[in-house]
Amino acid sequence: MSPSTIFYVILDGLGDDPLEELDGRTPLEAASTPNLDGLARRGRNGYVTTVGEGIAPESDIAVFAILGYDPYKHHTGRGPIEAVGAGMEVNDGDLAYRVNFATVEPDGDGFTIVDRRVGRDLSSEEAHRLAAEVQEKVTLEEASFEFQATVGHRGSLVVRSDRGPLSAQVANSDPAYGRQGALGVAKETFENRVVEVAPLEGHGSDDAARRSARLTNTWLQSSHRVLAASEVNRQRAQRGQLAGNFILTRDGGDHLPDLVPFKEAFGPQMGCFVEMPVEMGIARL
C-alpha cells in the first residue's frame, strides 16, 4: 500500500454516557473491541475537537469539519445536502428539508408527538409507499414539491415556489432541534409537540420567509391527512405498531454550499463508502 493511501473510518455516534448497569462504564468501554484495540496499539491516538468544546455536533456538521471544511463558513443547512444525497435536484431558491416520519395525536390546537421516529421500526419499503402517496395526493397553490423517503423513518423534502425564491429562515417543525445560523443543534429539553413553522426572529417581514412558512405548514397539514388515511398505517395499527402519520421538518436550506473540490483543496483523490443520505450528499458535493 502506498504511504499516500489513507483509510478514514468515522464511527458516527459511538460516544455515550457511563451507565450504572455497566459499573460506570460507557457501552464502548464495556464492549469487546479486539479489532479497534489492535488499530489503537499500532497507531497514534489523540483528541480532536471537530466543531467546538462541549458541542455534540450533528452528523452533517461533524463530517464537514472532519473533511477540512469549516461548517460555520460553508454549511447551508442539512436539508439541501440530504436531498442531493437522495438524488434530488436543489436549485438556488428551493427550500430543502431533512424530514422524519413521526407518530402524532391531535390535541385540539395542534399535535402531540407520540414518537419522533415511528418507534424506529418503519421499514424503508413502508416509508417509500407512504411518500409515494403524499407525492401523488398533496398539491400546493403556486408551488410544487418533491418528497422522497430515504432510509427507515428518514426522508427529504424540496419545495419550489412559482412566486420566486423561498427562504430557509424558518423554524423547524421538529421540536427536538433548534437553529444556529445554518447549523442544526439538538436541544437538551423540549416540549413534545409539533412546532408551527414561522419565520425566524428578525425575518418576520421577509416575504420569502413568510411564504416558506405558509407553504411548509400547508404541506404538513395536507400530508398528515393523507398519511392518517393510508393503508400502510392501517396495516401497521393491526400489527400493534405506531402509525407514520406526520412529517417533521428540520434544518432547511435554500441553496447548496459552494465547496472547493476535495482534491483541489487538499491534494488527495477521495472516494467514499457511506450509507446515509447526508454523507452521500457531502461526498457528491
Secondary structure, 3 states (H helix, E strand, C coil): CCCCCCCCCCCCCCCCCCEHHHCCECHHHHCCCHHHHHHHHHCCCCCCCCCCCCCCCCHHHHHHHHCCCCHHHHCCCHHHHHHHHCCCCCCCCCEEEEEEEEEEEECCCCEEEEECCHHHCCCHHHHHHHHHHHHHHCCECCEEEEEEECCCCEEEEEEEECCCCCCCCECCCCCCEEEECCEEEECCCCCCECCCCCECCCCCCCHHHHHHHHHHHHHHHHHHHHHHCCHHHHHHHHCCCCCCCEEEEEEEECCCCCCCCHHHHHCCCCCCCCCCHHHHHHHHC
